[in-house]
Amino acid sequence: MAPDLDSRRWHPDAIPGRLVVLRRHRPEQFPTYLRWYRDPEVARLTRFQVGPITDEEVRRFFLSRLVAPDAFAYAIHLADGDRLIGTTTLSALDADNGSVLFHITVGEHDCWGHGYGTEATALMVGHAIDTLLLHRVGLSVFEFNTRAIRAYEKVGFRVEGRTREAVWRDGRFWDEVHMGILESEWRRRGRHAIGGDREAERISIGAGDGHDGKDPLPAKGFSTRYGER
Ligand SMILES: CC(C)(COP(=O)(O)OP(=O)(O)OC[C@H]1O[C@@H](n2cnc3c(N)ncnc32)[C@H](O)[C@@H]1OP(=O)(O)O)[C@@H](O)C(=O)NCCC(=O)NCCS
């Protein structure tokens, strides 16, 4: 059967879940993004380089990689009240081989550990596999970021390998852990990935309704700069 090329399904304005809703970034959100970017703990958890970078460089990155029509990036909002709490991106789309890389930052500390990141991850993986018809989603994470690893495991990601002692942090070297989830694993696990209740099942199978906008996907080779996880 020919794939559904309805652009509004492929790049929707919103991807709704139970706890969070993913919405396209807007330029006026830059100050919030910059605050997250400047947060030392977020930098420690997400970036290889934590050296100086100007606000203007961050702004250019935000506009070109998160706001631009061809950026497959979403702001994470709480479903209850619509508070902006983070950002999540698909990058390095390889259409020939059906793979993509996943990135996420919940920038607001008080929103860590409430299930929001897990659900946002499941929504993005569901979208990549169920709607974009991709075969695998990969990511990398520092081995000390145990909260992130746990969230990814809950969605169904498996550890595929490690780049040993790739990052110097807190006075020692740590591995970069590579994780991935395949379409077959998502199909098997996705329905139960975030709790197994009926609502979680609705979310984790992709929440295919409500997709109502689209732009082309980023080209092969698109990646988040500045070493962002
Ligand atoms: C990583 C991140 C997306 C996870 O989202 P989250 O909403 O905080 O996480 P969740 O609440 O969905 O799930 C976290 C899980 O880890 C567990 N956890 C929390 N803190 C933990 C810790 N220090 N060590 C191990 N597990 C931890 C939680 O208990 C939960 O598992 P459970 O449901 O089995 O109890 C979010 O914390 C974040 O963006 N952090 C800052 C940036 C970052 O690290 N990005 C990822 C880069 S790879």
The ligand as an SDF file (V2000), in Angstrom:
LIG
                    3D

 48 50  0  0  0  0  0  0  0  0999 V2000
   15.9760   12.8460   30.7840 C   0  0  0  0  0  0  0  0  0  0  0  0
   14.5700   13.4020   30.8430 C   0  0  0  0  0  0  0  0  0  0  0  0
   14.0320   13.6280   29.4320 C   0  0  0  0  0  0  0  0  0  0  0  0
   13.6460   12.3670   31.5290 C   0  0  0  0  0  0  0  0  0  0  0  0
   12.3670   12.9040   31.6170 O   0  0  0  0  0  0  0  0  0  0  0  0
   11.6370   12.9220   33.0550 P   0  0  0  0  0  0  0  0  0  0  0  0
   10.2860   13.4430   32.8490 O   0  0  0  0  0  0  0  0  0  0  0  0
   12.5020   13.6510   34.0310 O   0  0  0  0  0  0  0  0  0  0  0  0
   11.6620   11.3810   33.4360 O   0  0  0  0  0  0  0  0  0  0  0  0
   10.4280   10.4380   33.8010 P   0  0  0  0  0  0  0  0  0  0  0  0
    9.7820   10.9280   35.0470 O   0  0  0  0  0  0  0  0  0  0  0  0
    9.5680   10.2730   32.5990 O   0  0  0  0  0  0  0  0  0  0  0  0
   11.1510    9.0490   34.0510 O   0  0  0  0  0  0  0  0  0  0  0  0
   12.3170    9.0150   34.8240 C   0  0  0  0  0  0  0  0  0  0  0  0
   12.5210    7.6310   35.3730 C   0  0  0  0  0  0  0  0  0  0  0  0
   13.8100    7.5910   35.9470 O   0  0  0  0  0  0  0  0  0  0  0  0
   13.6870    7.4030   37.3430 C   0  0  0  0  0  0  0  0  0  0  0  0
   14.6790    8.2870   37.9270 N   0  0  0  0  0  0  0  0  0  0  0  0
   14.5500    9.5510   38.3550 C   0  0  0  0  0  0  0  0  0  0  0  0
   15.7050   10.0060   38.8140 N   0  0  0  0  0  0  0  0  0  0  0  0
   16.5840    9.0140   38.6500 C   0  0  0  0  0  0  0  0  0  0  0  0
   17.9540    8.8720   38.9390 C   0  0  0  0  0  0  0  0  0  0  0  0
   18.6730    9.8710   39.4570 N   0  0  0  0  0  0  0  0  0  0  0  0
   18.5500    7.6890   38.6260 N   0  0  0  0  0  0  0  0  0  0  0  0
   17.8570    6.6790   38.0950 C   0  0  0  0  0  0  0  0  0  0  0  0
   16.5330    6.7660   37.7940 N   0  0  0  0  0  0  0  0  0  0  0  0
   15.9400    7.9250   38.0850 C   0  0  0  0  0  0  0  0  0  0  0  0
   12.2870    7.7870   37.7150 C   0  0  0  0  0  0  0  0  0  0  0  0
   11.9160    7.1400   38.9100 O   0  0  0  0  0  0  0  0  0  0  0  0
   11.5620    7.2870   36.4740 C   0  0  0  0  0  0  0  0  0  0  0  0
   11.4460    5.8710   36.4650 O   0  0  0  0  0  0  0  0  0  0  0  0
   10.1630    5.1020   37.0670 P   0  0  0  0  0  0  0  0  0  0  0  0
    8.9640    5.6290   36.3540 O   0  0  0  0  0  0  0  0  0  0  0  0
   10.4520    3.6730   36.7870 O   0  0  0  0  0  0  0  0  0  0  0  0
   10.1140    5.4100   38.5200 O   0  0  0  0  0  0  0  0  0  0  0  0
   14.5190   14.7460   31.6430 C   0  0  0  0  0  0  0  0  0  0  0  0
   14.8150   14.4760   33.0120 O   0  0  0  0  0  0  0  0  0  0  0  0
   15.5000   15.7620   31.1130 C   0  0  0  0  0  0  0  0  0  0  0  0
   15.3010   16.3040   30.0590 O   0  0  0  0  0  0  0  0  0  0  0  0
   16.5800   16.0300   31.8650 N   0  0  0  0  0  0  0  0  0  0  0  0
   17.5510   17.0740   31.5270 C   0  0  0  0  0  0  0  0  0  0  0  0
   18.1930   16.9430   30.1430 C   0  0  0  0  0  0  0  0  0  0  0  0
   18.5620   15.5290   29.7850 C   0  0  0  0  0  0  0  0  0  0  0  0
   19.1320   14.7930   30.5820 O   0  0  0  0  0  0  0  0  0  0  0  0
   18.2360   15.1540   28.5490 N   0  0  0  0  0  0  0  0  0  0  0  0
   18.5330   13.8380   28.0330 C   0  0  0  0  0  0  0  0  0  0  0  0
   19.8550   13.8270   27.3320 C   0  0  0  0  0  0  0  0  0  0  0  0
   20.2470   12.2360   26.6610 S   0  0  0  0  0  0  0  0  0  0  0  0
  1  2  1  0
  2  3  1  0
  2  4  1  0
  2 36  1  0
  4  5  1  0
  5  6  1  0
  6  7  2  0
  6  8  1  0
  6  9  1  0
  9 10  1  0
 10 11  2  0
 10 12  1  0
 10 13  1  0
 13 14  1  0
 14 15  1  0
 15 16  1  0
 15 30  1  0
 16 17  1  0
 17 18  1  0
 17 28  1  0
 18 19  1  0
 18 27  1  0
 19 20  2  0
 20 21  1  0
 21 22  1  0
 21 27  2  0
 22 23  1  0
 22 24  2  0
 24 25  1  0
 25 26  2  0
 26 27  1  0
 28 29  1  0
 28 30  1  0
 30 31  1  0
 31 32  1  0
 32 33  2  0
 32 34  1  0
 32 35  1  0
 36 37  1  0
 36 38  1  0
 38 39  2  0
 38 40  1  0
 40 41  1  0
 41 42  1  0
 42 43  1  0
 43 44  2  0
 43 45  1  0
 45 46  1  0
 46 47  1  0
 47 48  1  0
M  END
$$$$
